[in-house]
Structures are given as structure tokens and as C-alpha cells.
Amino acid sequence: MNRPLIILAACLLAACAGGARNAPPAAVYDFGPPVERLAEGGPWSSVALEIRAPYWFDSLGIEYRLLYENPLKLRSYAGSRWAGPPALLLSQRLRQQLGLVPVTGQTAVSCVLRLEIHEFSQLFDTPQRSRAMLQGNATLLDARHRIVAERWVASEQPAATDDARGGVTALVAASEELGRQLATWLNDLEKSSRLRHCRSTARENQ
């Protein structure tokens, strides 16, 4: 390589490095401060929460779909990201709301609430109108991994703005609404005695 080409290559590398330094930092979002527990006294403290999600949930991207253009294409905002994997943030928020414990080999639990996520994204019906969509399947398993109950869950919230901030706010709201749905479901199962194999239910603590 001759001297002019070496100088040109060096200049291009310097320009790229300078551009990277001047790029604005990404906006980082999480689910905000902890929320109050929906059920007092830890009625489901022996129920563990397990979240299963598609592989793309491992990324930090804030996902959205343009339904009016191509609903099969999953996109992510270039200048914004989650503070951690969305499945982890969702698990943390639901455990805060419901008083559940994480699935670990060191925690003694009698039942597992397994949540399989199928959709967690911002859906644009038009360029100016979008909504957050959280969909999945909830299954309650006993200590022998037998199905106690299961149901389809869905939570949808409108986005106030057509950007990452609006999508994040709506997704957090949809997650908290899902927590309320799950609390109602667990209460109904408790009233029908279907949680009798799960220790530390509200009735057993009385």
C-alpha cells in the first residue's frame, strides 16, 4: 500500500472513531421504582414464577411492529434499549406485585407459575397510533409438575406517543395489568381449593 492510501485509510478510521464518540448515548429504560404488592401477607410465598420467552427476549432491544406495513417484521429502536432483558424485568415486576419467588435450586417451593410469553412489543396500527401488546400462556404446576390450571393471558395498553418512550410506558402498564389479572386468577383458584397443594396460601395462614 502506498503512502497516500495509508494516509486516506488513517483519516477514515479517525473519522469513524470521532463519529462514534459524538453519537448520543442510548436512552435506557427499565420498569421504574418497585410497586406495591397486590396481596398482603405473602399468600403465595411458596409459589415460584418462571418466565419462558422467545430467544429474541434475551436482547435489550425495545421491539415494535408496523402492522400497516409488515406485521411479520420485528423491529427495534436504534437509540433506545432496555436496562436488562425484558423477560428479567417482567419477572421482577410480577414478583413484586404477587409476592412470588424466582425459580432456583435453593428455594423450596410447592408450585410453579409458568408464564410463556408470545408477544411483548409495541404495535403500530398506523404511523400515529400504537399500543403495547403482552400475550402468553400461564400454567400453574404442582410439586410433581402436574398441571393444576392454565389460561391464555393478554394485556393491551395504548401508547401516548409514537416513539420508544411511549412504547415503554405502555408496555410497563400492560405488564402491571397482567399482574392484576394473574392475582385475580390465583385468588379464584384459591377460592375453589385448587391451590390446596401449594403451601402458604392465604387460607392456610389464617
FENPE-V390413 format. One line per field, one symbol per residue. ss: DSSP state (h for helix, s for strand, l for the rest). phi: phi as a letter, one per 30 degrees, with the letter a starting at -180 (. if undefined). Layout:
ss=???
phi=???
This chain:
ss=llhhhhhhhhhhhhhhhhhhhhllllssslllllllllllllllllssssssllhhhhllsssssslllssssssssssssslllhhhhhhhhhhhhhllssllllllllssssssssssssssssllssssssssssssslllllsssssssssssslllllhhhhhhhhhhhhhhhhhhhhhhhhhhhhllllllllllhhhhl
phi=.ddedddddddddddddddddddddddcbbcidecdddcdiidcdccccbccbdeddddcdcdabcddcaddcccbddcbaddaeedddddddddddcidcddbdccdbcbbccccdcbaacccdbecbbacbbbabcbccddcidddaaadbabbbdcdbcbdddddedddddddddeddddddddddddcidcddcdidedddd
